């Protein structure tokens, strides 16, 4: 549902990882921002084993649709 997009992070001034082409969003309709959603565990596993971070793990504001190739950003 999303890859490259020149924009700030939601609720902030810092640029989103989408600006750098190192983030992707999947199935936004069933994985809304603020929820863990229903991302298939197999997909999450594939990204994690390649060093990507899954937004569904974020405690403060989960983002179940989101994966990114940057940690702690």
N, C-alpha and C positions, 0 to 999 in steps of 0.2 A: 504493500500500500504506500510505501514511501522509501525513497533512498536519498538522492541528492536534493537538498533544499537550502537555499541561502536564507538563514533565519537565526534568531536568538533562541536560546533554550526557553522553554515555557516558564514564564514568571521571572525572567532574569534578563540581564544584558549580555551575558557570556554567549559566544557563538555556539550553536548546536554542533554535535558531531556529524550531523547530516551535511553541514557546510563543507566538510572535508572529504565527503564520500566514504566515510568509515562507519556508517550506521545504516540500518535498514529497519523498516516496520512491516510486520506481517499481520494480516487479518484484523485490521483496526476495528471492524464492526463487532467482533466477538472478543477482542482483547483491548478494551478501552483503557485510556490513560487513567492511572489511579487504581488499577486492578491487576491482579496476577493474570487473569484471563484463562484461555484454554489452549495455549500453545502446546503442540505435541511434544512430549518429553524427548522424543527422538531428534527433533529439530534442535531443541535447546542443547542436547548432548553434542550434536555435530558441531555447533558453533563453539561451545565451551572447550571441546577438545582441540580446537584450533586457536584458542587464546582469546576468543570474544567473550564479552560480558552480556548477560541477559538482564533486561530491565525488570523482569518479574521477580528478581532477587532483591531489588531495592526496597528497603524497609520504609523509608520516609514517604516516598511516592512511587509505588510500583508502576511499571510500564511494560505490561506483558506482551505488547506487540513489538518491542524494541530489542535489537541486538546491536552491539557496537564493538569495534576493534580498539577500544581504549578503556582503561580501568580508572575509576575514581574521577572521571571528568564530568 
